[in-house]
Structure formats: structure tokens, C-alpha cells
Amino acid sequence: MHRAAEDRSEVVERAGESSTLVSTDPSTGKKVWSGPIGDAAAEVAAARAAWPAWAAHSQAYRTEALRRFANVVRKKETQFAELIAHETGKPLWETKTEVAAVVNKVEISVEAYGERTPQRKLEAAMTNRIAVRHKPHGVLAVLGPYNFPAHLPNGHIVPALIAGNAVVFKPSEKTPASGAFLVECYREAGVPDDVVRLLIGGPEQGRSLAGQPGIDGLLFTGSARVGMALHRQFAETPQKILALELGGNNPLVVWHAKDIESAAAIAVQSAYLSAGQRCTAARRLIVEDGKHEPLIEAMQKLIERLIVDEPFAEPQPFMGPVIDLAAADHVQEQWLNLMMKGAKPLCRLDRPAKDKPFLTPALIDVTDVRDRPDEEIFGPVLQVIRVKDFDAAIAEANNTRFGLAASLIGGSPEMYDTFWANVRAGVINWNKPTNGAPSNAPFGGIGMSGNHRPSAFYAADYCAYPVTSSEADRARATIAHGLRDPNLEEE
């Protein structure tokens, strides 16, 4: 096994007191980018100074700036997609869809802001009015993940800017080049440099940013472990908004599916897209015991055909490597732990090259494993669980502390209604993959998958706060009760 110290995200060149973060291509090991590690306090101070002027502009002004940003990204689509592919190892076809999502996020966020934070004025008695309007928080910190290094942090940044906030964005230390490219697109579009600040660094810089007194909130996408730490850190600062978008141990239930081939394709897509590095990826496949063999056989045949290769290979691969050697090691350790507990491999997890983080898609039956770990295996591993009836399938789907995504393949409309009503998750699909969440709808989970701050279309909710005003053109007031009569003499 490779030690964590050999993880590519830990490669740091030091020169005196300064340091540089280096990013490499996980599929080749070649250097992609390097840049100096930043100072959280300085970045927050710059954003703090720039925020009032940005907030003072009209929403129309800010929206126009964001539309220019979308045009810049659109023009750089190929360059941006190739960079993300180099830095994450994801296939080029997939990174092109990510860049498209970055572009589309602007108009979706404009629509969402208008719908979720509208201005309202209600007439009251005696020419009084009740007004409801929204204000930006101020300076928001954004901590981005490595699996979608442009789309997911951009899903926080765009609505935050439309609302009038300034942003300090720290990309994952594993994908700093993609984060830097994203910020340059904002600047090229004319968004003031200090309104979107870039903080390069690792966990230390992330902790420092989260603890800065000058931020008014933090928007985070990442692991449940880090999310819990942030929740504890923010426990004593209730005045600061905290939006957590975390992972999941997501169930995919296949029940009485009429089209086995389609069910197998949906299961494979749910489990192995992005090498399983999606928070919505299916982690547990729940099937009816004794009637599961045709599905498993169809999946095995399909898994054998999946191409695992570097992102620019021809033909294009279905999936690339996981993000780095340490991540590959960790997934292998989780796989071996299941094996040691008695799980039965159906498609083995292999490591074709020990010096690269490529993993083959794996399928493992864990039905007879006692004390199955309720954890997110962030890689291409799907666990099969056989149950006796549909009630047991629902119970097993809920047998997790997470609650992000769930999907039912097959079944009747009545069964789906039962599934939807009883499964605890923020994204519940029918005859669709677990990782099919639209950007024009809210996205978020319950349990350990978030803190009830859904993103995507509902991101506007945590980027501005409502202000209620009672208003009148002139002051009119009397005190009707509790006053002494001025005409009565005191005895």
C-alpha cells in the first residue's frame, strides 16, 4: 500500500517560509499546475473591503456580470474541460458536461433568486405597508470538493454573488488548477477581483478560513467527517450561516423490474460514474432474494465491458482513476474489510497499476455480513444486499445514518408511492439512477448528508436573509391603554 504522504495532494515545494501547492494528473503522474499557498486572513480582508460596493449595485447589475461570466466559460469550454480531465482523471466527455453545468448555473440561479427571494409589499390598514425584502450576508467562504471541482463550488458562488455577497473560495487541494481557472473566468467577465477571492492551500488553510471572524458564513461540499467538524466549529457562532452538502450511503432498490437490461444499466451508471466518486452514487444494491440472479448476471456482463482508462484515451473510457493513490488505497482497505467480514465478491476490485490510482468496478454481496459499516465508500464499489420482501427492502434502504439519494427500479406506481413515502432521503427517484439530480430543483439530504440547507435551486435560501418591514409615509401613534387621565387631580 502507498502511504498517505505519497498522495499527490501532499506534494509541496518549500522555499524558505513560502510554499507552493502542486497538482498532478492522477492518470499519468505529470504536473498540471502549481501556485503559492495563500493566507486566509488576507483574502477575507480583501473580500470584506470590496463587499459593500458590490452589495450596493442593483441585482440587475450583478446578474449582467454573471451572464458575462457564463459567456467567458462558454468560450473556454474545451480548455476548461481538458484541464478538469487532466486534474481529476475524469473522462473528457464527462468534464465537458461539467463545464456545461457551470454555464447553465447562471440562468438557473437568476430564476431561483427571483422565485425564492422575491420582494413583496402588502397593504395594511391606514395606508400602512408590510414589505419583505432580502439582504446578502456579507462575505461567504466556499470550500469546494475535488470530484466536481468547477460545478459544485460554482453552485455556491453564483447564487452568492447574485444575492450581493463577496466570496472567498478555497478549492480542494487536490484540484487547485480547476479552482484557479474558474476564478479567472469571473475576473475576465468583469467581476471585481476582490469580490471573488481565491485561497490556495490544504486542510490547514481550510480550517483557517472557516475560523476567520470576518466571514459571515461558510458553504461546504464534501465528506460527512469534515462536515461534522465544521458543524462543531460553528456551534458557537449561530449568527453565521452554515450550509453543508455531504455524502451518502445511497440505496438502489431493484424490484420486479420488467426490463432487466435497463435495470442493470441504471445500476451500473448509479454506482460507477466518475469512478464512484459522486455523493449520489449508489453504494447499496437491494434486491429480492432468490429472484436477483438475472439482474446480477446482466450487471456482471456489463461491468466486464466498461472501459477504465485515462481521460483522453480512444475509445473514450466509461471511467478514469480515483483522485489519487491515497484514495485508491482507502477504497481497497474498505473492500478488504468487507471481505474479512465474510462478504462474497461478484466482480473483484482490482488495481491494474500499483503506481496509479486506477480501480476496476467492483460488486460484492454483503448480505451475510454482520455489522456492515455504514460508511460512504467513495469509489467504484457496489454492495449487494438480498432481502425477503419489499417491506424489508425499505427497511434496509433506511438502514443508514445518511439520507442523500435513493432510487427504485421497477415496481408499480403504488410501490413507488410507498417507497417515496417511507424512504428517508432528499433525492428519491423512480426508474432513474441515484445520481440523476436536476439543477433546476433543490438538492440536499437529511441525516448525516447535510444540515437542511439544500443547494441547487434552493441555494438562494442560504445566500440571503429575509427582512420584514412595517412601513408608513408618516408617523401616527397613540397609546390607548395604561395612561392616567390628565384631567384627574392627584390626591
N, C-alpha and C positions, 0 to 999 in steps of 0.2 A: 504494500500500500504506500501511496505517496503521502508524505507529511503535509499538514496544512501550510507549513512555511513555504512549500514549493508552489502553493496556489498562485496563479498568475496575478491575482489582485493584490498580492502581498509584495510584488516586485517594486521596490522603491530605491531610487538612486539618491544618495545623500551627498551633499557638498557643504561642509561646514554646518551651519544651522539651518540651511534651506533644504528642501526635499522636493522630489518630483514623483508624481504618480505615473506609472507606465501601464498601458493597456496592450494586451496582445490578442491575436486571433486564436481562439481555442482549438480550431481545426488544424492549424499549421504551427502555432507557437511563435509566429512572426509578430514583431512590434507593429502596433496600429497607431498609437498616439502616446504622447507624454505631455505633462503640464505640471506647473507648480502647485503644490498643496496650498490652499487658501486659509484665510483667517475668518472665522465665523463672526466675531465681533465687528470687524471692519466691514464685512459685507452687509450685516444688519444695519450698521450705522449709515451706510450709503443709501440703502433702501428706505430707511427711516426719514432721511433728509429729502428724498425725492417723492415720497408718498403724497404729501399734501397737494402738490401741484397736479399730480396725476388724478387724485380723487376730485379735484376741483373742476376738471374737464367734464363735459357732458357725457352721458352714456353713448350718444351718437358718435362723439369724437373717439372714444375708446374703441367702440365697435369697428369704426373705419380702420383704425390702426391694426386691429386683429384681422380684419379682412385682407389688409396688405400683407400681413404675416402669412396667411393662407396662400396667397399668390406667390410669395417667395418660396415657400416649401414646395408648391406645385412645380415651379420652375426647376427646383433642385431635386426632384423626386428620385431620379436614377442615382445621383451622387449620394443622397441620404440613405437610400435603400442599400446600396453597396457597402456603405460604412457600417450600418447596423448589422449586415450579414457578416462582415469581417469581425466585428467586435463581439457578437453573440454566438456566431456559428449557425444561426438560423438560415434555412434556405432562402435564396433570393426572392422566390415567388412569395414567400411569407412576409419578408421585410417590405416588399412593395405594398402589401395590404396594410402594413403598419403605417407607412408614410401616408397612404390614402386616408387612414383614420385620423392622422394628425391634421390634415387639411379639412376633413369633414367636421372635425370637432368645433370649428369656429361657428358655423351656421347653426349647428345643433345647440351650442351654448347660448347663442343670441336668442334663439327661440325659447330655450329653457329659462333664461333670465327674465324674459318678458312674461312667461307663464307662471313661474314660481315666485317672482318678486315684483308683482305689479303694484303700481301706485293706485290707491283707492281714496276717494273722497265721498263721504256720506253726509247728507244734510240732516241736521238735528233741529231741535226747537229753537225758536227765537234767532233765526239766521246763524246759528252755530253750525260748525262742521267738524266731522271726525275724519282725520287724514291718516292713512297708513303708507309709509314710505320705508325704504331700506337704505342702510348705510354700510360701507365697507368696514371691515375690522381694522385694517391698517397694514401692517407688514405680516405676511404669512410665509412660513417656512414650508418648503415642499421637499420631501425625501422620496426619491424615485427608486424603482426596482430595476434589476438587470434584464428580466425576461422580455419586457416591452419598454426599452429604455427611452423611447420617444413618446409613444402613445399614452402610456399610463401617467407619467408626470404631467404631460400636456393636458390630460383630462382634469388636472387640478389647476394648472397655471392659467389656461384660457378663461374659465369662469371666474377665477380670482381677479384677473386683470379687467374683465368686463365690469365687474362689480366695483372697481376702483381701488383695489388693493395693490400694493407693491409686493414683490415676491423675491425670496432668496431660495434658489433651487440648488440642492445638492444631489447630483446623480449618484447612482451606485458606483462604488469604487471599482466595480468590475466592468462598467460601461461608461467611463467619463467622456470618451470621444463623442458618443451619440448625444450626451447631455450638452456638451460644449457646442456642437453643431446646431442643436435646437435653439440655444440662446442666441447664437449668431444670426439665426433667421429672424428672431424678434428684433434684433438691433438693425438688421438690414431693412426691415419693414418700417423703421422709424419709431419703434417703442423706445423711450429713453433708456440709456444704458443702466441707470441706477434704479429703474423701476423693475427690471428683471436682473437680479444679480446671480452669478454662478459661483458656487463654492465647491472646489475640487478637494477631495480628501476621502479618508476612510471612516471607520466607526468612530474614531476619536473626534473628527470634525462633525460628524452627525450628532453625537452627544452634546458637543459644544453648541451647535446651532439650536438644538431642542431646548437647551438651558438658557439661551440668551434672554435677558429681561426685555429687550427691545422688540421681540416678536409678539404678535397678538394672537397667534395660533399656529398650528402645525398640521399639515396634510400628509398622510403617510400611506404608502402602498408597500406591503412586504410581509414578512413572516409573522406568525402569531407570537413567537417568542419576543421579537423586538416590539411588537405592538403592546404586549403586556408591560414591558419595561417602560414604554412611553406613557402608558396609562397610569402607572405608578408615579412616574416623574411629574405628570401634570395634575396629580391628585390635589395638590396644594395651590393650584392656580386655576380655579374654576372660571376666572374671567377670560381665560384663553380658550379659543375653540380648538378641539382636537378631533380630527376625522381619521379613522383607522379603516383601511381596506386590507383585510388579512386573507389568510389561506383557507383551505378546506380539505376535509377527508370525504370527498363527494361520492354519493351513491348513484349508480346507474342500475335501475331495475329493468330486466327484460322478462316479460310475462306474456305468454300466449301470442308471441309475435308470429304473424302470418307470413311475412317475408323475412326469412332467416338471413339471406344475404345482405339485405338492407340493415337489419338489426346488427349484424356483425360489423358492417362498415361504420355504422354510427358508434358502436362501442370502441372500435379501433381509433376513430377520429377523436372521440372523447378522451381516450387515455393517452394517446401518443403524439398528438400535435405539439409542436415546439419541444419535442423530446420529453413530453410530460411536464414541462416547466410552465404550466399555466395554473393559476389559483383555482380555476374552474375545471381542471382536468378530472376525469373520473378516476377515482382511486379504488373503488369497491364495485364489483360487478355482482349483483344479487340475482340469482336465478332459481327456478323451481327444481328441486332435487328430483332426479330421475328423468326429467324432460330437457335437460340442459345440453346433452351431448351434441345434437346437431349444431347448436349455436357455437359451442366451443370448437368443434371441428372446422366450421366455417371461419372462425376467427383465426385459428392456427394457420390455415391456408393463406389467409390474407396477410397475417403478420410475417410469414415467410417471404412474401413478395415485397414488403416495404423496403425501400432503399434508404440506407443510412450512410450519409457521405457529407463531404464538405459543401458549403453553401453554393458554390459556383460550378459544381460538377454537372456533367451532362450524361444521361438524363438527370433532370433535377431530382434531388432526393425528397423523400417524404419528411425526413427529419435529420437534423445535424447532431452535433455533440451536445452534452450538457455544458454549462458555462465554464467549468474549469476542472482541474484534476481533483481538487478537494471535494467538489460537489459529486463527482463520479465515485470517489472513494466512499462518501457518506451513503449514497444510494446503494452501493454494493454491500456496505455494512448492514443496512436495513434489510436488504434481501437475505443475507446470510442469517440474520437474526430470526427472520420468519422460517427459514429452512431448519434452523436448530430447534425451533418450537414445534416442528412437525408438519410444516406446510409442504405441499407437493407441487413441484414445478411442472407447468404445462408447456411453457416456452421459456427457455432459460435466459437469464440476464448475463450476457457475455460482454467482455471488454476486448474488442478486436486488437487494439494497440495500447499497451500499458503506458506509453508516454503521451497519450492523447485521451481526452475525456469522452470518447465515443462509447455509447452503450446500446445494446440491441434491445428492442421492445420485449418486455417480459410479461408473462401471465403465470399466476401461481394460485393454487387452490388452498385457501386458509380456513376452510370450513371446520376442520377438526383442531384448529389451533386454539388453545386456551389462552386467555388474557392477551388477545390480539392488541398490539399497540395502537392506540387511537392517535395517529400522527399523520402528518402530510408527507408522503414520500415524494419529494419534488423531483421526479424523474420518470422514465418510461416503465413503470411497474403497475400492473393492474391485478388486484386481488379478487379471486372468485369466492363467493360465499353462497352455498346451497341452502335453501330453506324449504319448509314443507308446504306453506300456503301463503296467500297474498297478505294476510294479516302479519305473518312472520316477516315477510319482505319489508313491510312498512316499519315494523319494529326494528329490523336490522338497519334500515336506512337511517333511522333516528338514533342508532347506537353510536353516537359520536358527540363530542363536545363542540364540534364545528357546526356550521349551518349556512354554507355559502350556496352551493348548487346541487340540484338533484334532477334526475330525469327518469321518465317511464317510457320504455319502448314496448309497443304492443298494448294489449288490454283493450277494454271497451271504454266508451265515454264515461260510463258510470264508475268504472275502476279508476279512471284518471281523476274524476271528481273526488273520489275517496282518497286517492294518493295526494292530490293537491291540498285537500283539507287537513290531512294528518301529518304530512312530512314537514319538518321544520327546516326551512331554507329560504333564502332571499331570492333565489332564481330557481324556478321549478318549470321544467319543460316536458313536453309530450311528443314522442316520436322525433325528437331533435337531440343533438348532442348536449352534454352538460356545459360545454364551452361555447354555446351559441347565445351570447347575451348582446342585444342590440344597444347601440349608443344613444338612441332616442327614447330610452326607458331608464328607470333607476337601476343601479347596480350596487348590491351590497348584501351582506349576510347577517346572521344572528349568531348567538353563542360566541365562540372564540373566533368567529370570522369577521368581526367588526364591532363597532360601538354605536350602531344605529345612526350612522351618518352615511347613507348611501350616496354613491358618486354617479357618474354619467349624467343623465338628465336632471338628477336631483342635486348635483354639485352646487348649484346656485344657492341651495338652502344653507350650506355652511360657509359660503363666501360673503354673505351679507347678513345683517341682522335687522329685524323689523323695528320701526319706531312708530308708535301710535301718538297722534297729536289731537287734542281738543282745541279748536280754533274759533275765534270770533273777531269781527272787524273792529269792535270797540269793547272796552271792559264794562260789564254790567254785573253788579253783585250786591246782594243784601244778605244780612244774617237774620233768618226767620225765627229762630228759637234760641232760648237761653240768655236773652238780654233783659236787664232790668228796665222797667218803664221809666223813662226820663221825667215823666210828669208826676211821679210819686215821690214825695219828700222822704228822705231817710229819717227814721226816728232816732 
